[in-house]
Amino acid sequence: MTKKKHKLYTAATTAIAVTALVVVPASAANSFSDVSKDSAHFSSISTLNEAGIINGFPDGTFKPSQDVTRGQAAKMIAGAFGLTPESTEEDPNFKDVATSSAYYEAIVTLVNLGVVQGYEDDTFRPNDTITRGQMAVMVAQATGLTAEGESPFTDVPQDSPYADAVTALYEAGIAKGLTATEFGVEKNVTRGQLATFIVNALGLAEEETVAEEPKEEQPTEEQTNEEEPATEEQPETTNDSSTLEEVFTKTLAKQQELKSVKATMTISQSVEVNDGQETMTMDSKGNMSMDIVTEPMQFFAEGTMSMTDPTSGEAINLPIKMYMTAKDGMYMYEAEQQAWLKFPSQLFEDALSQTGVQPNAAEQLEMLQAFADDFTLEETASHYQLTLKGAGDKFMELVQQQLGAMDLGVDADLEAQLGDMSFDNLAFTLVINKETFDVEEIAMDMTINMQVEGNSIKTRQQSTIKYHDFNAVTTITIPQDVLENAVELDLSEATAALESKKVEVTANK
């Protein structure tokens, strides 16, 4: 790879790293071209997409009327309820579910928990469509619900294998029939309907209903009005600087007391590189769940990054799984090799020494406090919302401070060029609980432009981190099989492989 191409790659990577520091809001179902705000399932799809539980297709659609397969349902339910595989789980060894399948972990987990079963011929049939009756059984098993009364539906008699599950979901308000007397146990479930079932089961919906037609997504005026958050309190804006300072101070104090937290992150990003003749676009979208303990530093992350190959247009889904503890080091799962990699001790020590510059809420607030005049403060009965909008020199100073703290190893002339970065768009939001002063959400939407040796690089990123279960995680333990079987990562070989891949990409271009 030429020095120029290497710098372009490094610049794009640096832009990604910089924008990842100050974390950003996903556009959710608004990003799906076939899911309008008038859709009966818009709210449910938005909720699950923002939580990183469901994704759309590479063409930007969600296909809410498409039938759901058994494999898709297993993955959605496992993700929604936070069900993850344990090292002690028994592999059911289904003949039609390879260990490399995107549904493998979810299916193994649900089978071991008794949420779903395979067939007598040792198959799971992940590509078969799932019926409303089967879906009811899966959701009822996942939630632990059982019926108290009798089924109100004529197509679900008491001796039906679906009777207990359907009745339990009906009694809990999770599922309704297609009509007052028909549940439709043999009818297929659509992607939109399953999203609504799951949201209702999680208790995330206020007025959701799953009694829509099985295929058509045309809500009545009454249904549409029911889904409007008309009763939600609208935030009030204040310019009182003393209130803003008080919120900052109390929030900082609370964050300094934080011992552990769980979080979910969603991120979407587009990087455009234009050399004056053509533009190469790299799009990616990901979701991740995280457990974090602050002292001693421990970290577990799991998720998926989806991207489109800029040359072939092929959709690529990369699983992400990583452990890090001060005691044992840092480990990452490599999907292609289906093996765990252990980072070299020096690299781990460098990463551990820089944990102070990672995007945790306390560090974010301390740096942003210098820019408090640029914030607006809104509040509802339960939350404060701090928002910074716009672009300019003051925020550029903040980004440069963070970039310098990261020690990314960029050379002097590239660092000087990165100093010419400009922001076309910026929206940074923190959502703070008024009672506890916990930071429950950090969101950001930003666009960065930079010039590197005559090439224009434009990066647009949107992401959201939602924090929950404050101080609930006591310790994070790396599984023994990971510690024993991990392969030591050789940085020299990894660098050579990366350079080879870059040359290949450049040649294809």
C-alpha positions in Angstrom: 0.0 0.0 0.0 1.3 3.5 -0.8 2.0 6.0 2.0 -0.8 8.2 0.6 -3.3 5.3 0.7 -2.2 4.4 4.2 -2.8 7.9 5.4 -6.2 8.0 3.9 -7.1 4.7 5.7 -5.6 6.0 9.0 -7.5 9.3 8.6 -10.8 7.5 8.1 -10.1 5.2 11.0 -9.2 8.2 13.2 -12.5 9.9 12.2 -14.4 6.8 13.3 -12.5 6.7 16.6 -13.1 10.4 17.3 -16.8 10.3 16.6 -17.1 7.1 18.7 -15.8 8.9 21.7 -18.8 11.2 22.1 -21.6 8.7 21.7 -24.7 9.0 19.2 -28.7 8.6 18.7 -29.9 6.0 16.3 -32.6 7.1 13.9 -34.5 3.8 14.5 -37.5 3.0 12.4 -37.2 6.4 10.6 -34.3 4.8 8.8 -36.5 2.1 7.3 -38.0 3.2 4.0 -41.0 0.9 4.4 -41.9 1.7 8.0 -43.7 5.1 8.2 -44.8 6.8 11.4 -48.4 5.8 10.5 -47.5 2.1 10.6 -49.3 0.1 13.3 -45.9 -1.3 14.3 -43.8 1.8 14.1 -43.4 2.3 17.8 -42.4 -1.3 18.5 -40.0 -1.5 15.6 -38.4 1.8 16.7 -38.0 0.6 20.3 -36.4 -2.7 19.4 -34.2 -1.1 16.7 -32.9 1.5 19.1 -32.1 -1.2 21.6 -30.1 -3.1 19.0 -32.4 -6.1 19.1 -33.6 -6.0 15.5 -32.1 -4.8 12.3 -33.3 -4.1 8.8 -32.0 -5.3 5.4 -29.1 -3.9 3.4 -31.5 -2.1 1.1 -32.7 0.1 4.0 -36.0 -1.7 4.5 -37.4 -3.6 7.5 -40.1 -5.6 5.6 -42.7 -5.6 8.4 -45.1 -7.7 6.5 -42.6 -10.5 5.8 -43.2 -13.8 7.6 -40.9 -14.6 10.4 -38.8 -17.8 10.4 -38.1 -20.0 13.5 -34.5 -18.9 13.4 -35.3 -15.2 13.2 -37.8 -15.5 16.0 -35.3 -17.3 18.2 -32.7 -14.6 17.7 -35.2 -11.8 18.3 -36.6 -13.3 21.5 -33.1 -14.2 22.9 -31.9 -10.7 22.2 -35.0 -9.0 23.6 -34.9 -10.8 26.9 -31.2 -10.7 27.2 -30.8 -14.5 27.1 -27.2 -15.5 26.4 -25.6 -18.9 26.2 -23.7 -20.4 29.2 -20.5 -22.5 28.9 -22.4 -25.4 30.6 -25.2 -25.5 28.0 -25.7 -28.7 26.1 -25.5 -28.4 22.3 -28.7 -30.0 20.9 -26.7 -30.8 17.7 -29.5 -30.0 15.2 -28.5 -31.3 11.8 -29.6 -28.1 10.1 -28.1 -25.5 12.5 -24.4 -25.2 12.0 -22.2 -23.6 14.7 -21.5 -20.8 12.2 -25.2 -20.0 11.8 -26.3 -16.5 12.9 -29.1 -18.2 14.8 -26.9 -20.9 16.5 -26.3 -19.2 19.9 -29.9 -18.1 20.3 -31.3 -21.5 19.4 -29.0 -23.3 21.8 -29.9 -20.9 24.6 -33.6 -21.1 24.1 -33.6 -24.9 23.8 -31.6 -25.3 27.0 -34.0 -22.9 28.7 -37.0 -24.9 27.5 -38.4 -21.9 25.5 -38.3 -23.8 22.2 -37.8 -27.4 21.0 -36.6 -29.1 17.9 -38.2 -31.9 15.9 -37.9 -35.7 16.4 -35.7 -36.0 13.3 -33.0 -33.9 15.1 -33.7 -30.8 13.1 -34.8 -27.3 14.1 -35.9 -26.1 10.7 -34.8 -22.5 11.2 -36.0 -21.4 7.8 -39.6 -22.6 8.4 -42.1 -19.8 9.1 -43.4 -19.6 12.6 -47.1 -19.5 13.4 -48.9 -17.3 15.9 -49.5 -20.3 18.1 -45.8 -21.3 18.1 -44.8 -17.7 18.8 -47.2 -17.6 21.7 -45.5 -20.6 23.2 -42.0 -19.1 22.8 -43.0 -15.8 24.4 -44.9 -17.4 27.2 -42.0 -19.7 28.0 -39.5 -16.8 27.8 -41.6 -14.6 30.2 -42.6 -17.5 32.5 -46.3 -16.7 32.1 -49.0 -19.3 32.7 -52.8 -19.1 32.2 -55.2 -18.6 35.1 -58.4 -19.0 33.2 -59.7 -20.6 30.0 -59.1 -19.6 26.4 -61.6 -17.1 25.0 -60.8 -18.2 21.4 -62.8 -20.9 19.5 -59.7 -22.0 17.5 -57.8 -22.5 20.8 -59.8 -25.2 22.8 -58.5 -26.2 26.2 -56.9 -29.4 24.8 -54.9 -27.4 22.3 -51.1 -27.5 22.8 -51.3 -23.7 22.5 -54.1 -23.1 25.0 -52.0 -22.3 28.1 -49.6 -20.0 26.2 -52.2 -18.1 24.2 -54.5 -17.6 27.2 -51.6 -16.5 29.4 -50.5 -13.8 26.8 -54.1 -12.7 26.3 -54.6 -12.3 30.1 -51.4 -10.3 30.4 -52.4 -8.0 27.6 -49.5 -9.1 25.5 -51.5 -10.6 22.6 -55.0 -10.3 21.3 -56.9 -12.2 18.7 -57.4 -11.4 15.1 -61.0 -11.1 16.1 -62.8 -11.4 19.4 -63.2 -15.2 18.9 -60.2 -16.2 16.7 -56.6 -16.0 17.7 -55.3 -17.4 14.4 -52.9 -20.0 15.8 -52.0 -21.5 12.4 -51.5 -18.1 10.7 -47.9 -17.0 10.1 -46.4 -14.2 12.2 -45.0 -11.1 10.4 -41.8 -9.2 11.4 -43.9 -6.2 12.5 -46.3 -8.3 14.5 -43.4 -10.1 16.3 -41.8 -6.8 17.2 -45.1 -5.7 18.8 -45.5 -9.0 20.7 -42.0 -8.6 22.1 -42.4 -5.0 23.1 -45.7 -5.8 24.9 -44.0 -8.7 26.6 -41.2 -6.5 27.9 -43.7 -4.0 29.1 -42.3 -1.3 26.9 -45.5 -0.3 25.2 -48.3 1.9 26.6 -51.1 1.4 24.1 -49.7 -1.2 21.7 -51.9 -3.9 20.3 -51.2 -6.9 18.2 -54.8 -7.4 16.9 -53.9 -5.9 13.5 -54.4 -7.8 10.3 -51.8 -10.5 9.7 -50.3 -8.9 6.6 -51.6 -5.5 5.8 -50.1 -2.5 7.7 -53.0 -0.1 7.3 -54.1 1.1 10.8 -57.5 2.7 11.3 -57.7 6.3 12.4 -58.6 5.1 15.9 -55.5 2.8 16.0 -53.2 5.6 14.8 -54.5 8.0 17.4 -54.0 5.3 20.1 -50.3 5.1 19.2 -49.7 8.8 19.4 -47.9 9.6 22.7 -50.6 12.3 23.4 -50.3 11.8 27.2 -46.5 12.1 27.3 -45.3 15.2 29.1 -43.5 17.6 26.8 -40.2 18.9 28.1 -39.9 22.5 29.3 -36.8 24.5 28.4 -34.9 26.7 30.8 -32.0 29.1 30.4 -31.3 29.3 34.1 -27.5 28.9 34.3 -27.7 28.1 38.0 -30.0 25.2 37.4 -27.7 23.9 34.6 -24.7 24.2 36.9 -26.5 22.4 39.7 -27.5 19.5 37.4 -23.9 19.2 36.2 -22.5 19.2 39.7 -24.9 16.6 41.1 -24.6 14.4 38.1 -20.8 14.5 38.3 -20.9 13.6 42.0 -23.2 10.7 41.3 -21.1 9.4 38.4 -18.0 9.4 40.5 -19.7 7.1 42.9 -20.6 4.6 40.1 -19.1 1.2 40.7 -20.7 -0.7 37.8 -23.3 -0.4 35.1 -24.9 -2.2 32.2 -25.4 -0.6 28.8 -26.7 -1.1 25.3 -25.2 0.8 22.4 -26.5 1.3 18.8 -24.4 3.0 16.2 -24.7 3.7 12.5 -21.9 5.3 10.4 -21.1 6.3 6.9 -17.7 7.3 5.7 -17.2 8.9 2.2 -13.8 9.2 0.7 -13.5 11.3 -2.5 -10.2 11.6 -4.4 -11.5 14.1 -6.9 -12.5 11.4 -9.4 -14.7 9.0 -7.5 -16.3 8.5 -4.1 -16.0 5.4 -2.1 -18.6 4.9 0.7 -18.2 2.6 3.7 -21.5 2.1 5.6 -21.8 0.3 8.9 -24.3 -0.3 11.6 -23.9 -2.1 14.9 -25.4 -2.9 18.3 -23.7 -4.0 21.5 -24.5 -4.8 25.1 -22.0 -4.1 27.7 -21.3 -4.9 31.4 -18.8 -2.5 33.0 -17.1 -2.6 36.5 -15.0 0.4 37.2 -12.7 -0.7 40.1 -10.8 -2.9 39.3 -11.5 -2.3 35.6 -13.6 -5.1 34.1 -15.5 -5.2 30.8 -17.6 -7.5 28.8 -19.1 -6.6 25.4 -21.2 -8.5 22.9 -22.9 -7.4 19.7 -22.8 -7.3 15.9 -21.4 -4.9 13.4 -23.1 -4.9 10.0 -21.5 -3.3 6.9 -21.6 -3.2 3.2 -18.5 -4.1 1.1 -17.8 -0.9 -0.9 -16.7 -2.9 -3.9 -19.1 -5.8 -4.1 -22.1 -4.3 -2.3 -22.3 -7.5 -0.2 -23.8 -7.3 3.3 -21.3 -8.4 6.0 -22.3 -9.2 9.6 -19.5 -9.4 12.1 -20.1 -10.7 15.6 -18.4 -8.8 18.4 -17.5 -10.4 21.7 -14.8 -9.2 24.1 -13.7 -9.6 27.7 -11.3 -7.5 29.7 -10.2 -7.6 33.3 -7.3 -6.1 35.1 -6.4 -9.6 36.4 -6.5 -11.7 33.2 -6.1 -9.3 30.3 -8.1 -8.6 27.2 -9.7 -11.3 25.0 -11.6 -11.0 21.7 -13.6 -13.6 19.7 -12.5 -13.9 16.1 -15.5 -15.1 14.1 -13.7 -16.2 10.9 -11.3 -18.4 12.9 -14.0 -19.3 15.5 -11.4 -18.8 18.1 -10.6 -16.5 21.1 -7.6 -14.2 20.7 -5.6 -12.8 23.6 -4.1 -9.4 23.2 -0.4 -9.0 24.0 0.2 -7.8 27.6 1.8 -4.5 26.5 -1.2 -3.6 24.3 -3.5 -4.5 27.1 -1.6 -2.4 29.6 -1.7 0.5 27.2 -5.4 0.1 26.8 -5.9 -0.2 30.5 -3.9 2.9 31.2 -6.1 4.8 28.8 -9.4 3.7 30.3 -9.7 7.2 31.6 -10.3 8.6 28.1 -13.0 6.0 27.2 -16.5 7.3 26.7 -17.9 7.0 30.3 -20.4 9.5 31.5 -18.3 11.1 34.2 -15.4 11.9 31.9 -17.8 13.2 29.3 -19.5 15.5 31.7 -16.2 16.9 33.1 -15.0 17.8 29.7 -18.3 19.1 28.5 -18.8 21.3 31.6 -16.3 23.8 30.0 -18.9 24.2 27.2 -22.0 24.6 29.5 -22.9 27.9 27.9 -23.6 26.1 24.7 -26.1 23.7 26.3 -29.9 24.0 26.6 -31.6 22.3 29.6 -35.0 20.7 29.2 -36.9 18.9 31.9 -39.9 16.7 32.4 -41.3 15.3 35.6 -38.7 12.6 35.7 -35.7 13.6 33.6 -33.3 16.4 32.7 -32.2 16.6 29.1 -29.0 18.5 28.3 -28.5 19.2 24.6 -25.7 20.8 22.6 -26.5 21.6 19.0 -24.5 23.3 16.2 -20.9 23.3 15.2 -17.9 25.5 15.9 -14.5 26.1 17.3 -15.4 25.5 21.0 -16.5 21.9 20.3 -13.6 21.3 18.0 -11.3 22.1 20.9 -13.0 19.4 22.9 -12.6 16.8 20.1 -8.9 17.7 19.7 -8.4 17.2 23.5 -9.9 13.8 23.3 -8.0 12.9 20.1 -4.7 13.9 21.8 -5.5 11.8 24.9 -6.1 8.7 22.8 -2.5 8.5 21.5 -3.6 6.9 18.2 -0.1 7.0 16.8 -0.8 9.2 13.9 2.2 11.0 12.4 2.8 14.7 12.7 1.7 15.9 9.2 -1.5 13.8 9.4 -2.2 15.2 12.9 -1.8 18.7 11.5 -4.3 17.9 8.7 -6.7 16.4 11.2 -6.6 19.8 13.0 -8.5 21.2 10.0 -11.5 19.0 10.7 -14.8 20.8 10.6 -18.3 19.9 11.9 -21.2 20.3 9.6 -23.7 19.0 12.1 -23.6 18.2 15.8 -26.3 17.2 18.3 -25.1 15.9 21.7 -27.7 14.9 24.3 -27.5 13.5 27.9 -30.6 12.2 29.6 -30.4 12.4 33.4 -32.7 10.9 36.0 -34.0 13.8 38.2 -34.4 11.7 41.3 -31.1 9.8 41.2 -29.0 12.0 38.9 -27.8 8.8 37.0 -27.0 9.4 33.4 -29.4 7.0 31.6 -28.6 7.9 28.0 -25.8 9.6 26.0 -26.7 10.3 22.4 -25.0 12.0 19.5 -25.5 12.8 15.8 -22.5 14.4 14.0 -20.9 15.0 10.7 -17.2 15.6 10.3 -15.4 16.8 7.2 -11.6 16.7 6.7 -9.1 17.1 3.9 -6.2 14.7 3.6 -3.7 15.3 0.8 -6.4 16.6 -1.6 -8.9 13.9 -0.6 -12.2 14.8 1.0 -13.3 12.5 3.9 -16.9 12.9 5.3 -18.0 10.9 8.3 -21.6 10.8 9.5 -22.3 9.0 12.7 -25.4 8.4 14.8 -25.3 6.5 18.1 -27.0 6.0 21.4 -25.7 4.4 24.7 -28.4 3.6 27.2 -27.3 2.8 30.8 -29.2 0.7 33.3 -28.7 -1.6 36.3 -26.5 0.9 38.1 -24.1 -0.8 40.6 -25.8 -4.2 40.0 -22.7 -5.9 38.4 -20.4 -7.1 41.1 -17.7 -8.8 39.0 -17.0 -10.0 35.5 -15.3 -13.4 35.1 -13.7 -14.6 31.9 -14.8 -18.2 31.3 -12.1 -20.8 31.9 -12.3 -22.2 28.4 -11.5 -18.8 27.0 -8.5 -18.4 29.3 -7.2 -21.9 28.4 -7.8 -22.0 24.7 -7.2 -18.4 23.6 -4.5 -17.9 21.0 -1.9 -15.1 21.7 -2.3 -12.4 19.1 0.8 -11.7 17.1 0.8 -8.0 16.3 3.4 -8.3 13.6 1.4 -10.9 11.8 -1.9 -9.0 12.3 -0.3 -5.8 10.9 1.1 -7.7 7.9 -2.4 -9.2 7.2 -4.0 -5.8 7.6 -1.6 -4.3 5.1 -2.2 -7.1 2.7 -6.0 -6.6 2.9 -5.5 -2.8 2.4 -3.5 -3.5 -0.8 -6.2 -5.9 -2.0 -8.9 -3.2 -1.4 -6.8 -0.6 -3.1 -6.2 -2.8 -6.1 -9.9 -3.6 -6.4 -10.7 0.1 -6.3 
